[in-house]
């Protein structure tokens, strides 16, 4: 029910069991960053609900797909939630979050709370990986308007190519898919805002995301651009599931709660 696409109750989606921190399981909550959590560009008609804006789905590799309404921006607040108390957890020491499938006319906006980012084949800038011509394009100090509200001082990443094949496994991207993706590294954070948008009057868009660093040998691994807090012991680091990395170990698979 992200953005109230189904009704006015519990206007959020919850991806459950994404990891453990200090022995406690936690979830990932997605809610609209707009006033009262209502996104009027989210829809769910009975006949075609699964193909309409703000539908969220997750595959067996932990890749989440989000459908974007035509000529719209959907700002999303991501929050880590304690599975026992349903409250926001303490900030995680470090984690990665990657966005894929930034195809034609689509863009990703971040509130800038990340520590650093990798885009295509470069860190702190965008460039294609070896053998590719195009990559996502970076715009600093970007402003978006959604639902009549203005979000300023962010960082935006615009599509640099045409349509992109869906990502199935975030650890097995083609060079073209890598060039059209961006990975964020966060330090000492428990929530952040990212907006998904489509600058076209035709067609519905889709972006995908997962908690991984979408880098391999052809792109440098993310390293903090500022000095992080003192490193916690390995027992204090979050346990890895497909939605969080690279500082974790395998655990249970995440799942999407009924609140879609």
JOHU-V649890 format. One line per field, one symbol per residue. phi: phi as a letter, one per 40 degrees, with the letter a starting at -180 (. if undefined). Layout:
BEGIN
phi->???
END
This chain:
BEGIN
phi->.dggcbacbfcabbccfcibbfgbcabbcbacccdggbbcccbacdcaccbbdgcbbbcccgcbbbcbcdfabbcbccbcbcccbgbcccdcdaababbbfccdgbabbbcgcccaabbgbbbgabaccdgbbbadbcbcfcbbbafgbbbbgcbbbbdbacdbddccbccbccdccccbbabbbbbfbbaabbbbabcacbgccabbaacbccbaccbcccbdcbcccdccccccccccbdcbabbabdacccaccdcc
END
